[in-house]
Amino acid sequence: MISSALRTTPPFMAGLHGPSGTAVRQASRELVDCLRAAVPAMLYGIRLWIAVCMALFIAFWLQLDNPYWAGATAAAVCQPVLGASLRKGWFRLVGTVIGVVAAVMLTVCFPQSRSGFLIGLALWGGICAFGATVLRNFASYAAALAGYTAAIITGDELGVVGGVNGDAFDFAVARGAEIGIGIVCAVLVFAMTDLGGARSRLASSVIGLTAEISGGLLRALSLSGPVQAKSRLARRGMIQRVAGLDAVIDQAAGEITSLPFRPATARAAVDGLFVALAAWRSIANHLERTPETSHEAARVRDCLPALLRFPETIADPAHWSGDPRATRDAMLTAIRRLVALPCETPSEQLLADHATMGIVVLRRAVTGVCALDRPRMARAPRWIARPRVPDMLPALINGVRAFLTIGAAALIWIWTAWPGGATFIIFVTIAITLFAPRGDAAYTGAKIFTIGTAIAAICAAVVAFALLPRQTDFTGFCAVLGLVLVPAGALSSRAWHQPLFVALTVNFIGLLRPSNPAVYDPGQFYNTAIAVLGGVCLAMLAMRLLPPMPPETRARRLLALTLHDLRGLTRGGPPRSSAEWEGRIYSRLAAIPESVEALQAARLTAALTVGKEIVKLRRIAEHFGISAVLEPAMCAIAAGHSGTAVHELQRFDQALAELPAARLRARPRLRARGTVLSMSESLTQHATWFDARLRE
């Protein structure tokens, strides 16, 4: 009886084994996952709170004029990622110095002219918005900061009536000291409490992309005909992911670790992923257009070592991260076998060459990952395809918009004689330069930022007039700040409405304006709050009235610029290398909006391949004295006649085939003819775009 009773399930436990019990367990797991994700966010909020309090304590102790700028700067510098905080702090310091110099120079140039001074400030804001769009990552942030640091300093100088008082140097030193204190405090707190993880994220991202691209490239050798077309969308998505690695490299470069970090090696690895995608595309397109050559692809695939022969295995990231040295050795073996493969036709040579190129650059990517833990493995790359500015027009639009908006804010101030006009101009400059580089997301981000600023004003009012007057020491003051900063900081580390909570954490201190001794003036607070909200709203309205170019227009411009540059490769003397060309295309691939159709990115990838092949063929033609045979094909490409170009390339291919063996051996001959074949296929596939008319 006792044993049977023990085997009987109690009534209150019976539900755990039924359908409702499954729901309870699922809810429990979800709760645990939420708590597990909430812990890092809360830790970030606590670190942000400590950094702000430390900055305010030092500013109070030094009896600085506006200590709240130290706290607001600490909140702005803090990032959920250690490397990002350090890099942002460094670039904020650089931007601050540039802004300080600009403010002093404006005072020197316009000592007695208020209108000239304000026009100069608007012009400087436009220049900084232009620079923030042209530059990338934290350098872009530094350019924006240089713009509104000058506005902060000149706002103090202009006072409430808008007259230049000549104290720019004193204000510059004071604001620079306050901002520097905020930067140092944020960096110290995060450096002492966060071990950093950007390098591990970079390694996992590169390994994951390397595995996917390797699997796709090898899978392409196993397929033929229309089935190859299914991989186009996959390649399009990988282009955006590869482009996003640049920001992670910047974060990894900012981390303080015992091992050195060589960004050049990491960027060379990322460039290699772009090249590997182009090689995958060339193989897939060739086998799609000529399915009868599948037996040649089988020969190329069969010469690979067993470790690289199965796409399903090679596409697993665990396969790469488990033993990267063995993978690198297998890839080196594959490269040697492919180079030694006795190809019989230009088609087979095309497949072998592109497979070789893809594996070479993928091996470089694996080496870049290994170099994160073993810096001695990193060798300085011979060259890096430096990214270029993809298109100047969006930056010009942002610069003009910033100039007009800041100028309009100055006119509103002069017309209304508003005592809060200086603060109004400061926050117009902050919002219009900070959100300018975001393109399509600028207006949405500014709108969410405005809502966050409104919530910050409400929180600051409650804290200033209901909670802080009851505190008598700095400990109580910090505790009250923590009620807002800790949860707001934790939420700002999540992707959900991030601009809203960033605005809350940064503008809360700017609106509260803590001072020593404390001052609680409702009239001054409401005037400041209206000026801050009005400045952000004006910037948001400006982005609505003068929006950035639509994604389709930007994509068309990028394609037109690329086609213009491609036709330029056909003229003049043969280029030394294709590095500059590759840098331009990499930057444009990264700038292609995600919302446009995949065909646009496919055309850019085709241009990347065709441009490299033009450089290669022109060097071959010059070396063997047959440039005159190649010139008609180059002229046809420059004129936008791809059909004629393909016909002339066939004549050049025949000239290569007829070269004496003493001048051109069989292997280089086949390699050159494979290049001609690959180029002809790209021109045929995208003939509509290659033949497009350009506006001169």
C-alpha positions, 0 to 999 in steps of 0.5 A: 500500500505504501509503495502504491501510494508513492507511485501515485501522482499527487493531484496538484502535480498531475497538471505538470504532465498534461497539456497545461503542464507543457504550457507551464514549462514553456512559460517557465523557460521563457521567463528564465530566458527573459531574466537571463537577457535582462541581467546584462541590460541591468548591469549596463544601466548600473554602469551608466549610472555610476559613470554619470554620478562619478562625472558629476561628483568630479565636476562639482568638486572642481566647481565647474560652471555647468557640471551637467555637461560632464554627466550628459557626456558620460551618458552619451559615451556609454555603450553596451559594448566595451570597445564601442564605449572606448572608441566613442570616447576617443572620437568624442574627444577628437570631435570636441577639440575640433569643435572648440577650435571652430568656436574660437575661430568663429569668434575671431572672424566675427567679433562684432557681427552677430549675423556673420557669427550665426551664419558662420555657425550654420555653415559649420553645422552644414560642413559637419553634417556633410562630414558625418555622412561621408565618414563611417562609424565612430568617425562619423559621430566625431564629425557630428560632435564637432558641429554641436560642440561649437554650438554649445560653446557659442550658445554660452557666448551669445547668452540670452540676447544673441550678442557676441561677448568675446569670452569664447576661449574661457567658455571653450576651456570650461566646456572642454574640461566638462566634456573631457571629464565625462569621457574619462569617467565613462571610459574608466567605469566600463574599462574596469567593469567589462571584459569586452566581447567584440572580438569574439562576436567578430570571430563568430560573425566571420566564421558564420559567413565564411561557412555559409559562403563556402557551402554556397560556393561548393554547392554551386559546383554540384548544381546546374541549370535554373536551380542555380538561380535560387542562391541569388537572394542568399548572396544578396543577404550576405552582402549586407551582413558582410558590410556590417562587419566594419562596425564590429571591427571598429568596436574590436579595435577599441577593446583593451586586451593583452593581445594586439589587434590588427584592423588591417588584417580583419578588413582584408578578411572582410574584403575577401568575403566580398571577393568570395561572393563574386566568385560564387556568383561567377560559378553559379551564373556560368553553370546556369547558362551552360548546364552541359558543362556540369561534368567539368564542375564535377572534375573541379569538385572531385579534386578538392580534399575530403574535408571540403567536398561536402557542402552540408558539412562545410556550411556548419560554423562548428566545423570551422571553429572547432579546428581552424588550423586543419581547415586552413591546411585543407584549403591550402591543399585545395588551392594547390590541387586546383592550380595544378588541375589540367584543364582542357577548355576555357570553361573548365579553367573558368570554374577552376580559377574562380573556385581557387580565388574563392578558397584563397580569400576564404582562407584569408578570412579564417586566418583573420579569425585565428589572428584574433587569438594568435596575433603572430599568425597575422601578416600585413596584407599586401594591399587593402581595398580602401572603401571610398565615398559611395556617393557625394550627393546624400552628404551634400543634401544633409549639409544643405539641410543642416545649414538651412535648419540652423539658420532658420533656428537663428532667425527664430531666435532673433525674431522672438528674442527668446531667452532660451534661444541659445539652447534652442540652437544647440539642440537643433544642431545636435539633432540635425547633425546626429541623425543626418547620416541615417538616411531613410531612418533619419526622420523615424529616428528623430521622431522617436528621439523627440518622444524620448526627449519629452519623456526625459522632460517629464522625468526631469520635472518630477525629479527636480521638484518632487524628489531632489529637494528632499535630499541633503547629500550627494548619496541621496542625489545619486540614488534619485538619479538611479531611479531614472538612469538605471532602467532607462540605460538598461532599456537603451541597450536593447534594440527595441526603440533604442533612440527613445531611451538613448534620448531619455538617458542623455537629455535627462541630465541636460534638462535636469541641469544639476548644480552645486548648490542646487537651484530649483527654478520652475521658470528656468526649467520650463524655458529650457525644456521648451527650448530643447523640445523645440530644437529637436522638433524643428530638426525633425520637421526639417528632415520631413520637409527636406528628406533624403533621397528615396532608396530607389533613387540612391540605388540608381545613382550608385549603379550609374556612378559604378557604370561610369567608373567601369567605362573609365577603366576601358580608357587610358593606360592599363591600371596597375591593380584593381585595388582602387576599383574594388574599394569603390564597389565594396563601399557601394555594395555596403550603401545599397539600401536593403529595401531595393530589389536584389537585382541592383546588388547583383549588378554591382557584384557583376561590375566588381567582377567585370572591372577586375577582368578588364584590368587583367585583360588589358595587362595581358594584351599589353604584355603580349602586344595584342592591345589593338585586338582588345581595343574594339571590345573596350570601346564597345563597353565604353559606348554601352554596346555589350553585344558588340563587346562580346563579339569583339571579346570573341575575336580577342579570345581567338587571338589568344588561341593563335598566339605561339606556344613560345609566347604564351604557354597552355595554362596561362592561355586557358586562364586568359580565355577563361577570363574572357568567357567570364566577362562575356557572360557577365556582359550578356546577363546584365546587358540592359544595365551595361548598355544604359545611357548616362547623363554627361 
